[in-house]
Amino acid sequence: MARELRLAILAIAVAALLQLTAAQNTHTVGDDLGWVVPPGGNITYEIWAASQIFLAGDILVFNFSDGDQDVAKVTKEAFNTCNSTNPISLKTKSPANFTLDTIGEYYFIGTKDGHCKSGQKLAFNVTSAPGNTTYIVGDDLGWYIPPGGEVYYKTWAYGKIFTVGDTLVFNFVNGSDDVAVVTKSVYENCTKNDTIAVYKATPANITLKSTGEHFFTSTYNKHCEWGQKLAINVTANGTATPPSSGSAKPPPGSSSSINGPTAAPPPQNSAPSRFPGRGYFVTSLLFAIALFH
């Protein structure tokens, strides 16, 4: 009965933390506890992760003792089996920083002998920033061979702020067009090989899941050469930056976008916590869990 009561209190405390914790730019793993073999097993970092809101563009910081600890970014399978043979990334110097630059699941483990199996492992999901924007490519024109050549889609993209989690909507006529996600080389040379993905049904909704340059063309004959191509740069912090190729400023006399400036607002992911002692409280909570575990 006493154990059930303690667990209920812990659940209430975690729920309160979830309400009080605002989205942050930087997450220090384990807060004051840091990145160690946790006293309560893997539930320690599970509870810590549950108290956070991870957004694309945030930074994860692991603090540990050099030589005694390390941190590896791994696949889900490697996380589940504590396999450190071929990590995605391995860092042996503290503090170890990882930028959460894509939406989706992240997995980290300690590779030292027995550390992962003793609970030094962390898994969480990164979501898009609040207030993401849906863009209709080309606005009323849609996704077609543009009347002004490739400058049309350059002008459409100019001034817009594309962030991780935003969605591009391509409207076209089924059977007469498509949209291909391509590499920079394919975009620049209008080749049809080595497409990353091809969407043949309209509307084609493409969520921008990672930072960096994104390129789109049509695979239909001569469509790319005649200007049906789009290049954008996706950021995590709401700062508009054109790609290194294909998104120059519009010519003199052109508007900054087809329907006027439409820059998306920056994601609101840096609001301060309303709870000044959150780090201390989380650490105390983790030790409490360890005692009850």
Secondary structure, DSSP 4 states (H G I P E B T S, - for coil): -HHHHHHHHHHHHHHHHHHHPPP-SEEETTGGG-SS--TTTTHHHHHHHHT---BTT-EEEE---BTTB-EEE--HHHHHHT--SS-SEEE-SSSEEEE--BSEEEEEE--STTTTTTT-EEEEEEBPPTT--EEETTTTS-SS--TTTTHHHHHHHTT--EETT-EEEE---BTTB-EEEE-HHHHHHT--SS-SEEE-SSSEEEE--BSEEEEEE--STTTTTTT-EEEEEEESSS-----SSS-PPPPTT--SSTTS--PPPPP---PPPS-TTHHHHHHHHHHHHHHH-
